[in-house]
Amino acid sequence: MKDICLPIVSFVIPVYNAELSIGNCLESIIKQDYPKEKYEILVIDDYSEDNTVAIANKYNIRLFFNGAKDCGNGKTIGIDNATGEIIVLLDADNEIAREDWLKKMVLPLCDDSSIFGVESTYPPRKEDIPLNRYLNLLHFTDPLAWALSAKIDTLPKKNLNDYILYELPICNVPPIGSNGFLWRKSIVEKVGGYHPKFEEGNFVFRAVKQGFNKVARVPGYGVYHSHVQSFSDFIHKRKRTVKKFMCRKKRNENTWVDSSSKLHFLFSLVYCMSFILPFFDSIRFFMKTKRKEWLFHAPLCFLTVIIYAYEFSVYLNKKDKN
């Protein structure tokens, strides 16, 4: 192995009422086999009403406040104040899975200056609820987004010594960039346009359009991600997705969805609503991985479209009344 490159890293963690998870997140950072002087932790609190700040202050962190009630604004604050060459975006419900994770994850960025980021995998944990394990296997919080987007594993790739290199297509860009993603700060600044809020999927879309299309993965290295704690939590987050999407459209902002053709979007809807196509995929993935959580795939694909259709109809009715 080549000499280990150890750049300065800034962990950016936006939080709100995260007292149940922030401690585990921070513990997983300080357990990293990485020089303490080579990383910093920025916690951006959205004026939590619980003990989040008190717990975070037990650690060696830099604390900032964000009153926008939006984690995207918190990420922008963190990026603006980060001193590291590399920025790691973590949510409070993330935990780094291995103690040598950071050493391994910075290697692609040291090896190739044209790589803009390194993506973490989401290994499922036994103690998580089955629904959350399914979403980690899917690597998405949203089955429709999974159907609509390109999957990194299916893209052309180069298997190098320490990592896999992918080149993202300018059409149908995967919505990546959060939950243990390492960003090269210089490229983030070159792409720009992340004020007042940094939205990863949309930012990747803009980065690829500007020619920054190389991303890497380090096999076997990722973060544990608590996507949802219950079935109702899943429904709530899908409703919130619609609201965020419509807010962007009101502001005439492009989203990563715009990188897909209308025909592909229609096919994705038909795929999810058909039930039978996701069912065949769930059987295929189950046979390949022996993970029974894939049996959630068909019903959740169908349910996601139903939730989105209902929320869009509610939005359009309110718009007509106004």
C-alpha positions in Angstrom: 0.0 0.0 0.0 1.2 3.5 -0.8 2.1 6.0 2.0 -1.1 6.9 3.9 -2.4 10.4 3.0 -3.9 12.2 6.0 -5.6 15.4 4.9 -7.4 17.7 7.3 -11.1 16.7 7.6 -14.1 18.6 8.7 -17.1 16.6 10.0 -20.3 18.7 9.4 -23.3 17.5 11.4 -26.6 19.4 11.3 -28.8 18.5 14.3 -32.3 19.2 15.7 -33.7 17.4 18.7 -31.2 14.5 18.3 -30.4 13.7 21.9 -31.1 10.0 21.3 -28.5 9.7 18.5 -25.9 12.5 18.6 -23.8 10.8 21.3 -23.4 7.6 19.3 -22.6 9.6 16.2 -19.9 11.6 17.9 -18.5 8.5 19.6 -18.0 6.8 16.3 -16.0 9.8 15.1 -13.6 10.1 18.0 -13.0 6.3 17.8 -11.5 6.8 14.4 -7.9 5.7 13.9 -6.9 9.1 12.7 -4.8 11.8 14.3 -6.9 14.1 16.5 -5.2 17.2 15.2 -6.2 16.2 11.6 -9.9 16.5 12.0 -12.6 18.8 13.5 -16.2 18.3 14.3 -18.8 21.1 13.5 -22.2 20.6 15.0 -24.8 23.0 13.6 -27.9 23.0 15.9 -31.3 24.2 14.8 -32.2 25.4 18.3 -33.0 22.0 19.6 -35.6 21.8 22.5 -34.0 18.7 24.1 -30.5 17.9 25.4 -28.8 17.7 22.0 -26.5 20.7 22.6 -25.6 19.5 26.2 -24.6 16.1 24.9 -22.7 17.5 22.0 -20.8 19.9 24.2 -19.3 16.9 26.1 -17.1 16.4 23.0 -14.4 18.5 21.4 -16.7 20.2 18.8 -17.3 23.6 17.2 -20.9 24.6 17.8 -22.9 26.8 15.5 -26.6 27.7 15.4 -29.1 27.7 12.5 -32.6 29.0 12.9 -34.0 28.1 9.5 -35.5 24.8 10.7 -33.8 23.2 7.6 -30.8 20.9 7.7 -29.7 22.1 4.3 -29.1 25.6 5.8 -27.1 23.9 8.6 -24.9 22.1 6.1 -24.1 25.4 4.4 -23.1 27.0 7.7 -20.9 24.0 8.4 -19.3 24.1 4.9 -18.7 27.9 5.2 -16.9 27.5 8.5 -15.0 24.2 7.8 -11.2 24.5 7.8 -10.5 21.1 6.3 -9.6 20.1 2.8 -12.2 17.4 3.0 -15.8 17.7 4.3 -17.7 14.8 5.7 -21.4 15.2 5.8 -23.0 13.2 8.6 -26.5 13.2 10.0 -27.0 12.8 13.7 -28.5 9.3 13.1 -25.3 8.1 11.4 -22.6 6.0 13.0 -19.3 5.2 11.3 -19.1 1.4 11.1 -15.4 0.8 11.3 -12.5 2.5 13.2 -10.3 2.7 10.1 -13.1 4.1 8.0 -11.6 7.7 7.7 -8.1 6.5 6.8 -9.5 4.3 4.0 -12.1 6.8 2.7 -9.6 9.7 2.1 -7.4 7.5 -0.1 -9.2 8.1 -3.4 -9.2 11.8 -2.8 -5.4 11.7 -2.2 -4.9 9.5 -5.2 -6.8 11.4 -7.8 -7.4 15.1 -7.6 -10.3 14.9 -10.2 -12.4 12.8 -7.8 -15.0 15.1 -6.2 -16.3 12.7 -3.5 -16.3 9.3 -1.9 -19.5 7.6 -1.1 -20.2 5.4 1.9 -22.2 2.2 1.8 -25.1 1.6 4.3 -24.5 -1.8 6.0 -27.7 -3.1 7.7 -27.5 -3.8 11.5 -29.2 -6.6 13.3 -30.6 -4.3 16.0 -32.4 -2.1 13.4 -36.0 -2.7 12.6 -36.5 -4.7 9.4 -37.9 -1.7 7.5 -34.7 0.2 8.2 -32.6 -2.7 7.1 -34.4 -2.8 3.8 -33.8 0.9 3.2 -30.1 0.4 3.9 -30.0 -2.5 1.5 -31.8 -0.3 -1.1 -29.3 2.5 -0.3 -32.2 4.9 -0.6 -34.9 6.3 1.7 -37.3 6.4 -1.2 -38.2 3.4 -3.4 -39.5 5.6 -6.2 -36.2 7.6 -6.2 -34.4 4.2 -6.4 -36.5 3.2 -9.4 -35.9 6.6 -11.1 -32.2 7.1 -10.5 -29.1 5.5 -11.9 -27.5 3.1 -9.5 -23.8 3.6 -9.0 -23.1 -0.2 -9.1 -24.5 -0.4 -12.6 -22.3 2.4 -14.0 -19.0 1.9 -15.8 -16.3 1.5 -13.2 -12.6 0.9 -12.7 -11.4 -1.4 -9.9 -8.3 0.1 -8.5 -6.2 -1.2 -5.6 -8.0 0.6 -2.7 -11.3 1.7 -4.2 -13.7 1.6 -7.1 -13.9 4.7 -9.4 -17.1 5.6 -11.2 -17.9 8.3 -13.7 -21.4 9.7 -13.3 -23.6 10.3 -16.4 -24.8 13.8 -17.1 -28.3 12.4 -17.5 -30.0 10.5 -14.7 -27.5 11.5 -12.0 -27.7 9.4 -8.8 -29.0 11.4 -5.8 -25.9 10.9 -3.6 -23.8 13.1 -1.3 -25.0 12.7 2.2 -24.7 10.3 5.2 -20.9 9.7 5.3 -20.1 11.2 1.9 -16.6 12.8 1.7 -16.5 16.0 -0.4 -13.4 17.8 -1.7 -14.0 21.3 -0.4 -12.2 23.0 -3.3 -14.6 21.5 -5.8 -17.7 22.4 -3.6 -16.5 26.0 -3.8 -15.9 25.9 -7.5 -19.4 24.5 -8.2 -20.9 27.0 -5.8 -24.6 27.8 -5.6 -25.1 26.1 -2.2 -26.4 29.2 -0.4 -28.6 29.4 1.6 -28.9 25.6 1.7 -26.8 22.7 0.6 -28.9 20.0 -0.9 -26.7 17.0 -1.8 -28.6 15.4 -4.7 -29.2 18.7 -6.5 -25.6 19.8 -5.9 -24.2 16.6 -7.4 -26.4 17.3 -10.5 -24.8 20.7 -10.8 -21.3 19.4 -10.2 -21.7 16.8 -12.9 -23.0 19.4 -15.4 -19.8 21.4 -14.7 -17.6 18.4 -15.4 -16.9 17.1 -11.9 -18.2 13.6 -12.5 -15.8 11.2 -10.8 -16.8 9.6 -7.5 -15.4 6.6 -5.6 -16.4 3.9 -3.2 -14.2 1.9 -0.8 -15.6 -1.6 -0.7 -16.7 -2.7 2.8 -16.6 0.8 4.3 -19.7 2.7 5.3 -22.0 4.1 7.9 -24.9 2.8 9.8 -27.9 4.9 9.0 -31.2 5.0 10.9 -33.5 6.0 8.1 -36.7 5.4 10.0 -37.7 4.2 13.4 -41.2 3.0 12.5 -43.6 2.6 9.6 -45.3 5.9 10.4 -41.9 7.5 10.3 -41.5 6.3 6.7 -44.8 7.8 5.7 -44.0 11.1 7.4 -40.7 11.4 5.6 -42.3 10.6 2.2 -44.9 13.4 2.8 -42.0 15.8 3.7 -40.3 14.9 0.5 -43.2 16.2 -1.5 -43.3 19.4 0.4 -39.6 20.0 -0.2 -39.9 19.2 -3.9 -42.8 21.6 -4.4 -40.9 24.4 -2.5 -38.0 24.0 -4.9 -40.3 24.1 -7.9 -41.9 27.3 -6.6 -38.5 28.9 -6.6 -37.9 27.6 -10.2 -35.0 25.5 -9.0 -33.8 22.4 -10.9 -33.6 19.1 -8.9 -31.8 15.9 -9.5 -35.1 14.5 -10.9 -34.8 16.9 -13.8 -31.8 14.9 -15.1 -34.2 12.1 -16.0 -36.3 12.1 -19.1 -40.1 12.2 -18.9 -40.3 8.7 -20.4 -38.0 7.3 -17.7 -40.0 9.1 -15.0 -43.2 7.5 -16.4 -41.5 4.1 -16.5 -40.5 4.4 -12.9 -44.1 5.2 -11.9 -45.4 2.2 -13.8 -42.7 0.0 -12.3 -43.7 1.0 -8.7 -47.4 0.8 -9.3 -47.3 -2.5 -11.2 -46.4 -4.4 -7.9 -45.4 -7.4 -10.0 -42.1 -5.9 -11.4 -40.9 -4.9 -7.9 -42.0 -8.3 -6.6 -39.8 -10.0 -9.2 -36.9 -7.7 -8.2 -37.4 -8.5 -4.5 -37.2 -12.2 -5.3 -34.1 -11.7 -7.4 -32.4 -9.6 -4.7 -33.4 -12.1 -2.0 -32.0 -15.0 -4.0 -28.7 -13.0 -4.5 -28.3 -11.8 -0.9 -30.4 -14.1 1.2 -31.8 -11.0 2.9 -35.5 -11.4 3.6 -35.8 -7.6 4.1 -36.1 -7.4 0.3 -39.7 -8.6 0.6 -40.6 -5.1 1.7 -39.7 -3.9 -1.8 -42.9 -4.4 -3.8 -45.4 -3.1 -1.2 -43.3 0.0 -0.3 -42.8 0.9 -4.0 -46.6 0.9 -4.4 -47.2 2.7 -1.2 -44.7 5.5 -2.0 -46.4 6.4 -5.2 -49.8 6.4 -3.4 -48.4 8.8 -0.7 -46.9 11.1 -3.4 -50.1 11.1 -5.5 -52.2 12.0 -2.4 -49.9 14.7 -1.3 -49.7 16.3 -4.7 -53.5 16.3 -5.0 -53.7 18.0 -1.6 -51.2 20.6 -2.8 -53.0 21.2 -6.0 -56.4 21.6 -4.3 -54.9 24.2 -1.9 -53.4 26.0 -4.9 -56.7 26.1 -6.7 -58.5 27.5 -3.6 -55.9 30.3 -3.3 
